[in-house]
Amino acid sequence: MQIMIKERQKIDAIDAEMARLFKERMEAVHEIALEKKASGAPVEDLQREKEMIERRCAAIENEQLRGHYADFLRGVIGVSKDYQNDIIAGCEMPGHQIIIERDALAKAGSLLGIPGGKVMIVTDSGVPVKYPQAVENSLKAAGCEVFTVTIPQGEASKNLDSYRTVMEALVSCGFTRTDTVVAVGGGVPGDLAGFVAATFMRGIRFCNIPTTLLSQVDSSVGGKTAIDFGRVKNIVGAFHMPLKVLIDPDTLASLPQRQLHNGLVEAIKVGATGDAELFALIERSDDLLADAGEIIRRSVNYKQAVVKADPREKDLRRVLNFGHTVGHAIEALGCGRYLHGEAVAMGMMYFCSGATRERIASVLAKYNLPVRHDIDPEAIRSLIAHDKKASGGDITVVKVDTIGSYRFEKVNIQDLAL
Ligand SMILES: NC(=O)c1ccc[n+]([C@@H]2O[C@H](COP(=O)([O-])OP(=O)(O)OC[C@H]3O[C@@H](n4cnc5c(N)ncnc54)[C@H](O)[C@@H]3O)[C@@H](O)[C@H]2O)c1
């Protein structure tokens, strides 16, 4: 009995060490996957795998054990290949890549784990300068050569001109495949910088440091990058997973209240469709900035779980569209009067009823978010009909009957009671 306890303790210690080494091994596999993604090299190399197993097994003298060790190695190689395929397909979702931490910007050098080289910070003119500055200082202290490009603030900058500006900066500063692009700001620099990183030399390392609530709870997850083109939002883009996302909830202190509440709608949406506790937290909060860390953490966890189950937005991920079908139309027809979150807030009101609708309406009212608009319902219907989600006049919408749950329903656009 004594022996068993002793040997089990030994195994526990070995397993703990193996877990640490496994993490390190997968970090190396991650880097290799990025290289393979950039160069187009195949994940599988059977000859190399065979030689590697033979080489490793030579260290095991016991013949019987050697066979088991070969099986063990085959398993590890299989896991590594799955991981590489996920990364290359753009659906890598390791939770540790999103770090939510106070004062994180000043620690970017150590937290981002960038292995030196050149870094291009992409930010915009509305982001308080102290944020990109803190990131730059920290990255420089970690040994990186840092450059910064600042685009004008606002959605109008998510275009080909800004794309060209950042690309030109990368080329003129001599960036190569092993260098890094880091976005510091809201969803606009985030989407733009991510798309640049996805396409420069067929894809280089990208890190995201979102500083608006919308970008922290929403664009931080899923790897979607894009620019607008010909008046169509996000029409040119790519899936490109950031190596790390760094979220400092304290950056929200400088955000105008309207922007803060605009981002909160995405968290309310998450609460309404899948996390009743999050919804209740937002309902009872009397200090959003103090609760921001928890609100962001819960929203990010939920979106990560959904995206992991449906990385290419085939079906399940449509739950994230709660309120968006009508919201997008209101946003577009409002001609700049409504921010994205405000339009989604109004869009959500059509897809819930009874006591649930009252709860959603009152939480929106608490944060001065609109629940009614003055846009012609016919114009909304006809815009939705042109939306890509409409096929044969029918659309699939997300409905919330009880807070924390959802169901899909097919409805005809003409039957939408707007
Ligand atoms: N990739 C995705 O999955 C995804 C998801 C949702 C939204 N988006 C995109 O995100 C964009 C909207 O993002 P957004 O709302 O963050 O807009 P934004 O990037 O334009 O930021 C809003 C404003 O806040 C300013 N700002 C940013 N951080 C600040 C801070 N900490 N303090 C003070 N001011 C600050 C910016 O300069 C800007 O003027 C849209 O283009 C949308 O398409 C992308």
The ligand as an SDF file (V2000), in Angstrom:
LIG
                    3D

 44 48  0  0  0  0  0  0  0  0999 V2000
  -14.0860   41.4370  -36.2050 N   0  0  0  0  0  0  0  0  0  0  0  0
  -15.1980   41.2690  -35.5490 C   0  0  0  0  0  0  0  0  0  0  0  0
  -15.5730   40.1640  -35.1840 O   0  0  0  0  0  0  0  0  0  0  0  0
  -16.0360   42.4830  -35.2290 C   0  0  0  0  0  0  0  0  0  0  0  0
  -17.0990   42.3670  -34.3310 C   0  0  0  0  0  0  0  0  0  0  0  0
  -17.8340   43.5000  -34.0180 C   0  0  0  0  0  0  0  0  0  0  0  0
  -17.5270   44.7150  -34.6270 C   0  0  0  0  0  0  0  0  0  0  0  0
  -16.4990   44.7740  -35.5140 N   0  0  0  0  0  0  0  0  0  0  0  0
  -16.1590   46.0450  -36.1530 C   0  0  0  0  0  0  0  0  0  0  0  0
  -15.7450   46.9540  -35.1540 O   0  0  0  0  0  0  0  0  0  0  0  0
  -15.9970   48.2740  -35.6010 C   0  0  0  0  0  0  0  0  0  0  0  0
  -16.6300   49.0370  -34.4780 C   0  0  0  0  0  0  0  0  0  0  0  0
  -15.7950   48.9780  -33.3600 O   0  0  0  0  0  0  0  0  0  0  0  0
  -15.7610   50.1300  -32.2630 P   0  0  0  0  0  0  0  0  0  0  0  0
  -17.1210   50.4070  -31.8010 O   0  0  0  0  0  0  0  0  0  0  0  0
  -14.7090   49.7480  -31.2950 O   0  0  0  0  0  0  0  0  0  0  0  0
  -15.3670   51.4010  -33.1420 O   0  0  0  0  0  0  0  0  0  0  0  0
  -14.0430   52.2790  -33.2520 P   0  0  0  0  0  0  0  0  0  0  0  0
  -12.8420   51.4610  -33.4140 O   0  0  0  0  0  0  0  0  0  0  0  0
  -14.3390   53.2730  -34.3370 O   0  0  0  0  0  0  0  0  0  0  0  0
  -13.9830   53.0390  -31.8460 O   0  0  0  0  0  0  0  0  0  0  0  0
  -14.9420   54.0130  -31.5010 C   0  0  0  0  0  0  0  0  0  0  0  0
  -14.3020   55.3450  -31.1090 C   0  0  0  0  0  0  0  0  0  0  0  0
  -13.6750   55.2100  -29.8380 O   0  0  0  0  0  0  0  0  0  0  0  0
  -12.3430   55.7270  -29.8810 C   0  0  0  0  0  0  0  0  0  0  0  0
  -11.6220   54.9810  -28.8520 N   0  0  0  0  0  0  0  0  0  0  0  0
  -11.1370   53.7170  -28.9160 C   0  0  0  0  0  0  0  0  0  0  0  0
  -10.6820   53.3300  -27.7190 N   0  0  0  0  0  0  0  0  0  0  0  0
  -10.8730   54.3680  -26.8760 C   0  0  0  0  0  0  0  0  0  0  0  0
  -10.6340   54.5520  -25.4950 C   0  0  0  0  0  0  0  0  0  0  0  0
  -10.1830   53.5710  -24.7070 N   0  0  0  0  0  0  0  0  0  0  0  0
  -10.9200   55.7630  -24.9400 N   0  0  0  0  0  0  0  0  0  0  0  0
  -11.4740   56.7620  -25.6950 C   0  0  0  0  0  0  0  0  0  0  0  0
  -11.7550   56.6240  -27.0080 N   0  0  0  0  0  0  0  0  0  0  0  0
  -11.4600   55.4350  -27.5840 C   0  0  0  0  0  0  0  0  0  0  0  0
  -11.9010   55.5250  -31.2890 C   0  0  0  0  0  0  0  0  0  0  0  0
  -10.8910   56.4050  -31.6530 O   0  0  0  0  0  0  0  0  0  0  0  0
  -13.2120   55.8070  -32.0580 C   0  0  0  0  0  0  0  0  0  0  0  0
  -13.3570   57.1830  -32.2730 O   0  0  0  0  0  0  0  0  0  0  0  0
  -16.8640   48.1660  -36.8360 C   0  0  0  0  0  0  0  0  0  0  0  0
  -16.0870   48.4420  -37.9720 O   0  0  0  0  0  0  0  0  0  0  0  0
  -17.3090   46.7180  -36.8440 C   0  0  0  0  0  0  0  0  0  0  0  0
  -17.5170   46.2280  -38.1500 O   0  0  0  0  0  0  0  0  0  0  0  0
  -15.7490   43.6960  -35.8140 C   0  0  0  0  0  0  0  0  0  0  0  0
  1  2  1  0
  2  3  2  0
  2  4  1  0
  4  5  1  0
  4 44  2  0
  5  6  2  0
  6  7  1  0
  7  8  2  0
  8  9  1  0
  8 44  1  0
  9 10  1  0
  9 42  1  0
 10 11  1  0
 11 12  1  0
 11 40  1  0
 12 13  1  0
 13 14  1  0
 14 15  2  0
 14 16  1  0
 14 17  1  0
 17 18  1  0
 18 19  2  0
 18 20  1  0
 18 21  1  0
 21 22  1  0
 22 23  1  0
 23 24  1  0
 23 38  1  0
 24 25  1  0
 25 26  1  0
 25 36  1  0
 26 27  1  0
 26 35  1  0
 27 28  2  0
 28 29  1  0
 29 30  1  0
 29 35  2  0
 30 31  1  0
 30 32  2  0
 32 33  1  0
 33 34  2  0
 34 35  1  0
 36 37  1  0
 36 38  1  0
 38 39  1  0
 40 41  1  0
 40 42  1  0
 42 43  1  0
M  CHG  2   8   1  16  -1
M  END
$$$$
